[in-house]
Amino acid sequence: AQVRQTFKASGVGTIAGSYVLDGVIKRGCRVRITREGEKIFEGDLASLKRFKDDVKEVKAGYECGLVFDKFNDAKEEDMIEAYEMVEVPR
């Protein structure tokens, strides 16, 4: 996903208004944020919303609001990569 605009919210911190370019962003996933090709944050997604509603996932082609756990420095043009840690049985 790509950050299109950021918003400040009291009690929440910075909300990254983002556009999902491909795949799906799911609530509770981990995220990696890169700015100009350099990783600036890796951690948990604290909140995922569409408009004012909490949602479980947002698919490609839609916009959403993202809040990150312990990270408030998102800026426009940052790239967000969401991923899930899956335990694979041997």
N, C-alpha and C positions, 0 to 999 in steps of 0.2 A: 504494500500500500504506500501511497505517497501523501505526506502531510500537505494539505492545501492552505489551512489557516489555523491559527492557534487562538484559544480563548482562555482567559483567566477566570476561575470560579473560586469563591471563598469556600474554604473547607475541603475542596477537592484538589486544587492546584491548577496545573495547566491541562487543558483539554486539547488534544490534537485532532482537529477536523480533517479527516483523511478520506481518500478515494481508493477503494480496493481495485488494484489493477488486474490481478489474477488470483485464482484459488479462493479460499475461504478463511476469514479470521473468526476464530471461535473464542467464546468467553473462557477464561481460565488458562489460555495458552501462554507460552513463553514468547517473548519478542526480542528481536535484535534490531537496533536502530543504527543506520549508517548515514553519515553526512559527508558528501563529496568523496565517497569511497572508503571512508574511515569509520570503523565501529566506534560509536560513542556510548552505547548502552546495551546491556543484555540483562533481561530480567523478566518479571511477571507483568501481565496485563491486569490492571486493577479493575477496570470498568470498560464495558462495550455498549454503546448506545446508538440507536437510530432515532434522530430527532430527540424527543425527551424520553423515549421508551428503552428500558433495558432489554437487550436481545441476546439470544444464545449464539448466533452467528450472523456474519454479514458476507455476502457473496460478491464476486467480481462484478464491477459495473455500478456498485452502490457506494454511497458515502456513509461515514459513521464517525462517532466521537470516541476517541480512545484516551484513557487515563492510565498512566504507567505507575507501577509500584516504586516509590522512592526515586522518581525522575521527573523533573518539571522543566527541562530545558529543551523541549521539542521546538523546532523551528520549521518554517515553510520550506518545502523541497526535500526535507529529510525522508529517507526511505525506511519503511518498516517491514520487517520480515517476521511473520508469525510462524511458530512451529510447535508441535506437540512432542513431548518425550514419551515414547512408547516402549514398554518392556516387552522384549521378544523372547519367548521361551526357547530354550535350546533343545 
